[in-house]
Amino acid sequence: MKTKTEAVFYGEIPFIDKPVSRIVQGTLMLSYDKKEEAFGLLDEVYGLGVNTFDCAPVYGENGDAERILGRWISQRGNRDQIVLITKGAHHNQWRSRVTPYDILSDIHDSLARMSVSCIDLYFLHRDDPLVPVGPIMETLNSLQAQGKIRAFGASNWSHERIARANEYAAEHGMNGFVASSPYYGLAQQIHDPWGKGCVSLTGIKQMAARQWYQKSQFPVFAYSSLGNGFFSGRVRSDCPEMAQTQLGEAAIKGYCYPENFERLRRAEYLACAKKASVAQIALAWLLSQPLYIYALMSPVTGEQMRDNLQALALSLTEREASWLNLEIAAL
């Protein structure tokens, strides 16, 4: 039987026969030019109990993130304990790549780069609503039957498309998506940070999507859960111009707007009142939502991850959570 702490820290995903940490380490920052530094970060994060790592072929030059992560797993001999996530079928500048051919090509390249025989959770990185779901599900089920992936999900797919794909799978005696990875966090995503194709669960327009996820308890691997650094502590609400030097272009484009700086101001207030960090408050808000959340983040030091993990023990009242999200005017 799981303890209360374990139940909060780890979850379960169908077809994955090991616990999945509710806090997931991103790997976008990993670089082969700084291999020892990358290994040190992965060692520290893993030592804190985080066993789930999120990757993608488009992270770093020439698949650096996948290569570094795979090399670390091989040298540490911890493959059986690690929940390995990577993605495929990302669009490029010439065409949409959500096709059986591209899925097969990408998965085999990822397996080779990481020197592993199986990926625990494989996400399709983007969607193309013009592509029928049938061939996609057939391809993913074939890879699962071959033992090359244990489970598969959809990143940046609408909940309607996920439901349609899973209906097709059920009607044809196949397995469906077991998880989704949209943007979700306290910072409302005002504009698409990386261009066309990003899906967010924030804002009034996405209320129906949130209700679907709440009712189904379909696992949500919320990427950029701190708003690409917006709630990392590098920016202050009373000095919004700091964002121009402290945050990247994607964060500025997606999250740096007056309503989010007001959310930041309120997070700063609660952080002071609760003797917590702003990041802990933002993560506590996310984890308090009535969805089945796994929070993806990319701290660059073990100390940052240690700080973030304390959000698991931080409670917010329903009123505090509503106030943070600008749903009520006062505490």
Helices and strands as residue ranges (DSSP letters): H 4-9, E 10-11, E 20-21, E 23-26, G 32-34, H 35-47, E 52-54, G 61-63, H 64-76, E 83-88, H 100-114, E 119-124, H 133-145, E 149-155, H 159-171, E 180-181, G 204-206, H 207-216, E 220-222, G 240-242, H 243-246, H 249-255, H 258-273, H 278-288, E 293-297, H 302-309, G 310-313, H 318-324
